[in-house]
């Protein structure tokens, strides 16, 4: 696959710098990654039946605890909606797994076209571990992706899409209300006595899914607005970014046994010296994790 040269894309002047006007893609997904099913979550008094529940594996659950790559590779992960703009005059399109594969997007990427996203490693991970592995799409090149979040960070701006839009005083911002409403679609649902569902399906809650699709539309617009307002990475920083992408895709070898042993030693030391820490600080510092 030959990557499309940057010269093929419109340049937006930004003082002595420029931003590239690139096609943009954004995924919304469902996964139980970062959660564990507890079958004996709650016992129904009248029947004695156990009503299971989902338990977070970390403080936040989901992608925040497991990371983008492990999240994408989790067996439960699937696409709720894929929204994209190929800058061909059609505008933002939507795709979900109930529809035929988006051949226009697949063809564009298969021909080496560059694509931008905010925190693009997530989009690429979903393309690889869900769209390629589960839906049969071609495997794409990670170096096709540009990242408006990486650009923002390189210019000392916030990485979060909502925050950088506000910092730049942009007229097009992330739909935070839509995100709050859509979260119930992205993660497993703890069932109740009256509603035993562990997740919502598109045919069951069409209005909620439509709200999510609109939210994703706005994400595409907000990402484009940020990208058009922030200059491209310095050539050296672009090389660093591409190296980071390749390392993240490949991964590194980890001696899991040694890591687990180190954690065990830490917990032993914490139990041994924790009380002494409290004593010598007069109770001002209660744990070794305190700042």
Buried (B, 14 or more C-beta within 10 A) or exposed (E): BEEBEBEEBEEBEEEEEBBBBBBBBBBBBBBBBBBEEEEEBBEEEEEEEEBBBBEBBEEEBBBEBBBBBBBBBBEEBBBBBBBBBBBEEEEBBBBBBEEEEBEBBBEBBBEBBBBBBBBBBBBBBBBBBBBBBEEEBEEBBBBBBBBBBBBBBBBEBBBBBBEBBEBBEBEBBBBEEBBEBBEBBBBBBBBEEEEEEBBBEBEEBEEBBEBBBBBBBBBBBBBBBBBBBBBBBEEEBBEEBBEEBEEBBEEEEEEEEEEEEEEEEEEEEEEEEBEEBBEEEEEEBEEEEEE
